[in-house]
Amino acid sequence: MVLYTPIPLEDVLADREEQKGGILKIPYKGGIIEVEMTSAVTAKIIRLHSSAINDYLQPHFQPGSEIKLKWELDH
């Protein structure tokens, strides 16, 4: 993507840097889902990284979708 703007690059990307702090990467099958926590058990999908093309067509993987997390405790 090319962005033509008179605004300095630091100002354009300022919001992006602030968001990176709360992003978690969750392994899922053949890829990774980047999520932002919205509560203790739910998260909002930010980005999907997958080698399976069909994963990108799934509505439950769309950015902005809410997912419930299941925590597993190691004994």
Rosetta constraint file for C-alpha pairs under 8 A:
AtomPair CA 7 CA 11 HARMONIC 6.70 0.50
AtomPair CA 7 CA 12 HARMONIC 6.76 0.50
AtomPair CA 8 CA 12 HARMONIC 6.55 0.50
AtomPair CA 9 CA 13 HARMONIC 6.16 0.50
AtomPair CA 10 CA 14 HARMONIC 5.82 0.50
AtomPair CA 13 CA 17 HARMONIC 6.53 0.50
AtomPair CA 14 CA 18 HARMONIC 6.57 0.50
AtomPair CA 15 CA 19 HARMONIC 6.40 0.50
AtomPair CA 16 CA 20 HARMONIC 6.65 0.50
AtomPair CA 17 CA 21 HARMONIC 7.67 0.50
AtomPair CA 19 CA 23 HARMONIC 7.11 0.50
AtomPair CA 22 CA 36 HARMONIC 5.78 0.50
AtomPair CA 22 CA 37 HARMONIC 7.00 0.50
AtomPair CA 23 CA 34 HARMONIC 6.34 0.50
AtomPair CA 23 CA 35 HARMONIC 5.48 0.50
AtomPair CA 23 CA 36 HARMONIC 4.76 0.50
AtomPair CA 23 CA 37 HARMONIC 7.35 0.50
AtomPair CA 24 CA 34 HARMONIC 5.59 0.50
AtomPair CA 24 CA 35 HARMONIC 5.30 0.50
AtomPair CA 24 CA 36 HARMONIC 6.28 0.50
AtomPair CA 24 CA 37 HARMONIC 7.79 0.50
AtomPair CA 25 CA 32 HARMONIC 6.24 0.50
AtomPair CA 25 CA 33 HARMONIC 5.73 0.50
AtomPair CA 25 CA 34 HARMONIC 4.55 0.50
AtomPair CA 25 CA 35 HARMONIC 6.46 0.50
AtomPair CA 26 CA 32 HARMONIC 5.51 0.50
AtomPair CA 26 CA 33 HARMONIC 5.18 0.50
AtomPair CA 26 CA 34 HARMONIC 6.28 0.50
AtomPair CA 26 CA 35 HARMONIC 7.49 0.50
AtomPair CA 27 CA 31 HARMONIC 6.03 0.50
AtomPair CA 27 CA 32 HARMONIC 4.49 0.50
AtomPair CA 27 CA 33 HARMONIC 6.39 0.50
AtomPair CA 28 CA 32 HARMONIC 5.46 0.50
AtomPair CA 28 CA 33 HARMONIC 6.70 0.50
AtomPair CA 30 CA 50 HARMONIC 5.92 0.50
AtomPair CA 30 CA 51 HARMONIC 6.17 0.50
AtomPair CA 30 CA 52 HARMONIC 6.96 0.50
AtomPair CA 31 CA 48 HARMONIC 7.56 0.50
AtomPair CA 31 CA 49 HARMONIC 5.35 0.50
AtomPair CA 31 CA 50 HARMONIC 4.06 0.50
AtomPair CA 31 CA 51 HARMONIC 6.33 0.50
AtomPair CA 31 CA 52 HARMONIC 7.98 0.50
AtomPair CA 32 CA 48 HARMONIC 6.13 0.50
AtomPair CA 32 CA 49 HARMONIC 5.05 0.50
AtomPair CA 32 CA 50 HARMONIC 6.32 0.50
AtomPair CA 33 CA 45 HARMONIC 7.00 0.50
AtomPair CA 33 CA 46 HARMONIC 7.66 0.50
AtomPair CA 33 CA 47 HARMONIC 6.01 0.50
AtomPair CA 33 CA 48 HARMONIC 4.66 0.50
AtomPair CA 33 CA 49 HARMONIC 6.16 0.50
AtomPair CA 34 CA 45 HARMONIC 6.11 0.50
AtomPair CA 34 CA 46 HARMONIC 5.42 0.50
AtomPair CA 34 CA 47 HARMONIC 5.04 0.50
AtomPair CA 34 CA 48 HARMONIC 6.21 0.50
AtomPair CA 34 CA 49 HARMONIC 7.96 0.50
AtomPair CA 35 CA 43 HARMONIC 5.90 0.50
AtomPair CA 35 CA 44 HARMONIC 5.38 0.50
AtomPair CA 35 CA 45 HARMONIC 4.46 0.50
AtomPair CA 35 CA 46 HARMONIC 5.14 0.50
AtomPair CA 35 CA 47 HARMONIC 7.05 0.50
AtomPair CA 36 CA 43 HARMONIC 5.43 0.50
AtomPair CA 36 CA 44 HARMONIC 5.24 0.50
AtomPair CA 36 CA 45 HARMONIC 6.55 0.50
AtomPair CA 36 CA 46 HARMONIC 6.68 0.50
AtomPair CA 37 CA 42 HARMONIC 6.29 0.50
AtomPair CA 37 CA 43 HARMONIC 4.25 0.50
AtomPair CA 37 CA 44 HARMONIC 6.34 0.50
AtomPair CA 38 CA 42 HARMONIC 5.72 0.50
AtomPair CA 38 CA 43 HARMONIC 5.00 0.50
AtomPair CA 38 CA 44 HARMONIC 6.52 0.50
AtomPair CA 39 CA 43 HARMONIC 6.74 0.50
AtomPair CA 41 CA 68 HARMONIC 5.72 0.50
AtomPair CA 41 CA 69 HARMONIC 5.23 0.50
AtomPair CA 41 CA 70 HARMONIC 7.28 0.50
AtomPair CA 42 CA 66 HARMONIC 6.67 0.50
AtomPair CA 42 CA 67 HARMONIC 5.59 0.50
AtomPair CA 42 CA 68 HARMONIC 4.45 0.50
AtomPair CA 42 CA 69 HARMONIC 5.72 0.50
AtomPair CA 43 CA 66 HARMONIC 5.64 0.50
AtomPair CA 43 CA 67 HARMONIC 5.43 0.50
AtomPair CA 43 CA 68 HARMONIC 6.48 0.50
AtomPair CA 43 CA 69 HARMONIC 7.20 0.50
AtomPair CA 44 CA 63 HARMONIC 7.48 0.50
AtomPair CA 44 CA 64 HARMONIC 5.58 0.50
AtomPair CA 44 CA 65 HARMONIC 5.61 0.50
AtomPair CA 44 CA 66 HARMONIC 4.54 0.50
AtomPair CA 44 CA 67 HARMONIC 6.33 0.50
AtomPair CA 45 CA 61 HARMONIC 7.03 0.50
AtomPair CA 45 CA 62 HARMONIC 6.97 0.50
AtomPair CA 45 CA 63 HARMONIC 4.93 0.50
AtomPair CA 45 CA 64 HARMONIC 5.27 0.50
AtomPair CA 45 CA 65 HARMONIC 5.49 0.50
AtomPair CA 45 CA 66 HARMONIC 6.40 0.50
AtomPair CA 45 CA 67 HARMONIC 7.36 0.50
AtomPair CA 46 CA 63 HARMONIC 4.97 0.50
AtomPair CA 46 CA 64 HARMONIC 6.28 0.50
AtomPair CA 47 CA 62 HARMONIC 7.84 0.50
AtomPair CA 47 CA 63 HARMONIC 5.85 0.50
AtomPair CA 48 CA 56 HARMONIC 7.55 0.50
AtomPair CA 48 CA 61 HARMONIC 6.99 0.50
AtomPair CA 48 CA 62 HARMONIC 7.94 0.50
AtomPair CA 48 CA 63 HARMONIC 7.76 0.50
AtomPair CA 50 CA 55 HARMONIC 6.91 0.50
AtomPair CA 50 CA 56 HARMONIC 7.87 0.50
AtomPair CA 52 CA 56 HARMONIC 7.78 0.50
AtomPair CA 53 CA 57 HARMONIC 7.53 0.50
AtomPair CA 54 CA 58 HARMONIC 6.86 0.50
AtomPair CA 55 CA 61 HARMONIC 7.12 0.50
AtomPair CA 56 CA 61 HARMONIC 6.81 0.50
AtomPair CA 56 CA 62 HARMONIC 7.45 0.50
AtomPair CA 57 CA 61 HARMONIC 7.87 0.50
AtomPair CA 58 CA 62 HARMONIC 7.08 0.50
AtomPair CA 60 CA 65 HARMONIC 6.28 0.50
AtomPair CA 61 CA 65 HARMONIC 6.70 0.50
